[in-house]
Amino acid sequence: MSKFLVVGAGAIGGMLAVHLALKAKVDVTVIARGEHLKAIQSKGLRLICPDGTVCLWENVAASDDLNKLTQKFDVIFVAVKSHQIAPIADRFERLCHEKTMIVPLQNGIPWWYFYKHGGKYDGLHLSSLDPDGKLRKNIRIERIVGAIAFGAASITEPGVIHHTQGYGFPLGEPDRSQSERATWLSKILISAGFKAPVRPDFREEIWLKLLGNLSFNPVSALTGATIGELTQFDMSNELCRTLMHEGQMIAQNLGCELRATIDRRMEKAQKSFSRHKTSMLQDVENGKPLEVDIINAVLEVSELTNTDAPTISAIAKCTNLLNHVIENKIKSRL
């Protein structure tokens, strides 16, 4: 039986793990923390699906420490926040055999984005995502298979995840190939109930989701608004469109032509995710550090490509300040 590890059994990681275990029937181990972990270990992991169906995964192999694991895994999904990877990056290789895939699930531009990118940016290192080189040093980059979770979920209480929307889970090789390993992983994810094609244009998928991440996420964190409120209020609607337009210009200067227009992106967000709170807003409400890497990396690439992004720059400054305030509050409680 194939062995999967989900590092970060939060909203998206936990939802993924339940489907893999119960539908794809693969061996799944999860890493979680705190009260969520205690609930998983004592009661199992409960998933409320978009149609109201409730799935209970019992007898979950769960831990809070990668160093306690002894087996080798075929696939390691890294579903923690982008800023949480570096502190644990040196613990992955011990859990890998020669063909193990590492599949990061972070929002935004991934740290490996320019690996086998081709052209003048090939191999470029993004300092905003890996400032001290820990990721490149500790994670064998040839293990990477790209993936994006197009879905919305939240932890409603320890051990319970509410999946509200979306089963999209496109995959992509950094070199754009239809590899045997990506095809194998695609089949397993499809058997688990996801829409998981292998996309040769995977970087366009990254930017398609990123347009929402760099607009809805920070603006919702700064205002406390749901996606529906952001799209329905004229001023915030215009602001989000401007952020998306600047992001689209950056993507185009990297050679990515997005198949979805901004109008379509906004309409889908309003229709499908109206009541959803972005992950960044959820972090604000829970007093957790924010994924400012999402917007900081976009700024770094805008400078790299000489693309003007004044609105992204302004929102980035505000979001980084908010994150600074949150981190100071966390430190004051220690």
C-alpha positions in Angstrom: 0.0 0.0 0.0 1.3 3.5 -0.9 2.3 5.6 2.1 1.4 9.3 2.3 2.4 11.9 4.8 0.4 15.1 5.2 2.5 17.7 7.1 -0.1 20.1 8.5 -3.5 18.5 8.9 -5.3 21.8 9.1 -8.2 22.9 7.0 -6.8 21.9 3.6 -4.3 19.3 4.7 -6.8 17.6 6.9 -9.5 17.6 4.2 -7.0 16.1 1.8 -5.9 13.4 4.3 -9.5 12.3 5.0 -10.2 11.8 1.3 -7.0 10.0 0.7 -7.5 7.6 3.6 -11.2 6.9 3.2 -11.7 7.1 -0.6 -8.3 6.3 -2.2 -7.6 3.7 0.6 -3.9 4.6 0.9 -1.9 4.6 4.1 -1.9 8.2 5.5 0.0 9.7 8.4 -0.6 13.3 9.5 1.3 15.9 11.5 -0.9 18.2 13.6 -0.5 20.3 16.7 -2.2 21.3 20.0 -5.9 20.6 20.7 -6.5 19.7 17.1 -4.0 16.8 17.4 -5.5 15.7 20.7 -8.9 15.5 19.2 -7.7 13.6 16.1 -5.9 11.1 18.3 -8.8 10.6 20.7 -11.9 10.9 18.4 -10.5 10.8 14.8 -10.8 13.4 12.1 -14.3 14.5 11.1 -14.9 16.1 7.7 -18.1 17.9 6.8 -18.3 17.9 3.0 -19.9 20.6 0.8 -23.1 18.5 0.3 -23.4 18.1 4.1 -22.1 14.5 4.2 -20.0 13.8 7.2 -17.0 11.5 7.0 -15.2 10.2 10.1 -11.7 8.9 9.8 -10.9 6.9 12.9 -7.7 5.4 14.3 -5.6 8.1 12.6 -1.8 7.8 12.6 -1.0 11.3 13.9 1.9 13.0 15.6 3.2 16.5 16.3 6.8 15.7 15.5 8.4 14.5 12.3 11.4 13.2 14.2 9.1 10.6 15.8 8.3 9.0 12.5 10.4 6.0 11.4 8.9 4.9 8.0 9.6 6.0 4.5 6.8 7.7 2.5 6.0 7.7 -1.2 4.5 11.1 -1.1 4.9 14.0 1.4 2.3 16.7 1.2 3.6 19.9 2.9 0.4 21.7 3.9 1.8 24.2 6.5 2.0 27.9 5.9 5.0 29.1 3.8 6.8 30.6 6.8 6.6 27.4 8.7 8.5 25.2 6.2 12.1 26.4 6.8 12.2 25.3 10.5 11.3 21.8 9.6 12.9 21.5 6.2 15.8 19.4 7.5 13.5 16.7 8.7 12.0 15.6 5.4 14.9 13.7 3.7 15.1 11.1 6.5 11.5 10.1 5.6 12.2 9.7 1.9 13.3 6.8 -0.3 14.9 7.5 -3.6 11.6 8.1 -5.5 9.6 10.0 -2.8 7.7 13.0 -4.1 7.5 16.2 -2.0 4.3 18.2 -2.9 4.1 21.7 -1.4 0.6 23.1 -1.0 1.4 26.7 0.0 -0.5 29.7 -1.4 1.4 32.1 -3.7 4.6 31.8 -5.7 6.4 28.7 -4.5 10.1 28.9 -3.5 11.0 26.5 -6.4 9.1 28.5 -9.0 12.1 29.2 -11.3 13.5 25.6 -11.1 13.5 24.3 -14.7 11.6 27.4 -15.6 13.7 28.0 -18.8 14.6 31.3 -20.3 16.5 34.1 -18.6 15.0 33.5 -15.2 15.8 29.8 -15.1 17.1 28.8 -11.6 16.5 32.2 -10.0 16.5 32.2 -6.2 13.7 34.2 -4.5 15.1 35.7 -1.3 11.7 36.7 0.0 10.7 33.0 0.1 14.0 31.4 1.1 16.2 34.2 2.6 18.8 32.0 4.2 18.7 29.2 1.6 17.4 26.6 4.1 14.8 25.2 1.7 17.2 24.7 -1.2 19.8 23.2 1.2 17.5 20.7 2.9 14.9 19.8 0.3 16.1 18.0 -2.8 14.5 20.1 -5.4 14.2 17.2 -7.9 11.6 15.6 -5.5 9.2 18.5 -6.0 5.9 18.1 -7.8 3.7 21.2 -7.9 0.1 21.2 -6.7 -2.6 23.7 -6.0 -5.6 23.3 -3.7 -8.6 25.1 -5.3 -10.9 24.8 -2.4 -12.2 26.4 0.8 -12.3 24.8 4.2 -11.9 25.8 7.9 -11.4 24.1 11.2 -14.7 24.7 13.1 -13.5 23.0 16.2 -10.6 20.7 17.1 -10.8 17.5 15.1 -13.5 18.9 12.8 -13.0 20.4 9.3 -15.8 22.0 7.3 -15.1 21.8 3.5 -17.3 24.4 1.9 -16.2 24.5 -1.7 -14.0 23.1 -4.4 -12.3 19.9 -5.3 -9.7 21.2 -7.8 -6.2 19.9 -7.3 -4.1 20.4 -10.4 -0.6 19.0 -10.5 2.5 20.0 -12.5 6.1 19.1 -13.0 8.6 22.0 -12.8 9.9 21.0 -16.3 6.3 20.9 -17.7 6.5 17.2 -18.5 3.7 14.6 -18.3 5.8 12.4 -16.0 5.0 8.9 -14.9 5.1 10.0 -11.2 2.8 12.9 -11.6 0.4 10.8 -13.6 0.4 8.2 -10.9 -0.3 10.8 -8.2 -3.0 12.3 -10.4 -4.8 8.9 -10.5 -4.7 8.5 -6.7 -6.0 12.0 -6.1 -8.8 11.4 -8.7 -9.7 8.2 -6.9 -9.9 10.3 -3.7 -12.5 12.5 -5.3 -10.4 15.4 -6.5 -10.1 17.0 -10.0 -6.4 16.5 -10.4 -5.1 16.8 -14.0 -1.4 17.1 -14.7 -1.0 20.5 -16.3 2.0 21.4 -18.6 1.0 25.0 -18.0 1.1 24.6 -14.2 2.7 28.0 -13.5 -0.4 29.6 -15.1 -2.5 27.7 -12.5 -0.3 29.2 -9.8 -1.0 32.7 -11.0 -4.7 32.0 -11.5 -5.0 31.2 -7.8 -2.5 33.9 -6.8 -4.6 36.7 -8.2 -7.1 35.8 -5.5 -4.5 35.3 -2.8 -2.8 38.7 -3.4 -6.1 40.6 -3.5 -8.7 38.9 -1.3 -6.3 37.6 1.4 -4.6 40.8 2.4 -7.6 43.1 2.0 -9.8 40.7 4.0 -7.2 40.5 6.7 -7.0 44.3 6.9 -10.7 44.9 6.9 -12.3 41.7 8.4 -14.5 41.3 5.3 -15.6 38.0 3.8 -15.0 37.4 0.1 -18.7 38.2 -0.6 -18.4 41.6 1.2 -15.2 42.4 -0.7 -16.7 41.7 -4.1 -20.1 43.4 -3.4 -18.8 46.6 -2.0 -17.9 48.9 -4.9 -14.7 50.4 -3.4 -13.2 47.1 -2.3 -14.3 45.5 -5.6 -12.3 48.1 -7.4 -9.3 47.7 -5.1 -9.3 43.9 -5.6 -9.5 44.3 -9.4 -6.6 46.7 -9.4 -4.5 44.3 -7.4 -5.4 41.5 -9.8 -4.6 43.6 -12.8 -1.1 44.4 -11.5 -0.6 40.7 -10.7 -1.7 39.8 -14.2 0.8 42.2 -15.7 3.6 40.6 -13.7 2.5 37.1 -14.8 2.4 38.2 -18.4 6.0 39.5 -18.1 7.0 36.0 -17.0 5.3 34.5 -20.0 2.1 33.4 -18.4 -1.1 34.2 -20.2 -4.0 33.5 -17.9 -7.1 31.8 -19.4 -9.5 33.4 -16.9 -10.3 37.1 -17.1 -10.5 39.3 -14.0 -14.2 39.6 -14.5 -14.6 35.9 -14.5 -12.4 35.5 -11.4 -14.5 38.1 -9.5 -17.8 36.6 -10.6 -16.7 33.1 -9.5 -15.5 34.4 -6.1 -18.8 36.1 -5.5 -20.8 33.1 -6.6 -18.9 30.3 -5.0 -17.0 31.7 -2.0 -19.3 34.6 -0.9 -19.5 33.6 2.8 -15.9 32.3 3.0 -13.3 33.9 5.2 -9.9 33.8 3.6 -7.1 31.8 5.4 -5.4 35.1 6.1 -8.5 36.5 7.8 -8.8 33.3 9.8 -5.2 33.7 11.0 -5.9 37.3 12.0 -9.0 36.2 14.0 -7.0 33.4 15.7 -4.0 35.7 16.4 -1.6 33.8 14.2 1.2 35.1 12.0 0.2 35.9 8.4 1.4 34.5 5.1 3.0 37.8 4.1 5.4 35.8 1.9 2.5 35.6 -0.6 2.5 39.3 -1.4 6.2 39.9 -0.6 7.2 37.4 -3.3 5.0 39.0 -5.9 6.7 42.3 -5.1 10.1 40.7 -5.6 9.1 39.3 -9.0 7.6 42.7 -10.0 11.0 44.3 -9.4 12.7 41.4 -11.2 10.5 41.9 -14.3 10.4 45.7 -14.1 6.6 45.7 -13.7 4.9 48.6 -11.9 2.8 47.4 -9.0 2.1 50.5 -6.8 -1.2 49.1 -5.3 0.4 45.7 -4.4 3.3 47.6 -2.8 0.9 49.7 -0.7 -1.2 46.8 0.4 2.0 44.8 1.2 3.2 47.5 3.5 -0.1 47.5 5.4 -0.2 43.7 5.6 3.4 43.5 6.8 2.6 46.1 9.5 -0.5 44.0 10.6 1.7 40.9 10.8 4.3 42.8 12.8 1.6 43.8 15.3 0.3 40.3 15.6 3.8 38.8 16.1 4.5 41.4 18.8 1.3 40.4 20.6 2.4 36.8 20.4 5.8 37.6 21.9 4.3 39.6 24.7 2.3 36.6 25.8 5.3 34.3 26.0 
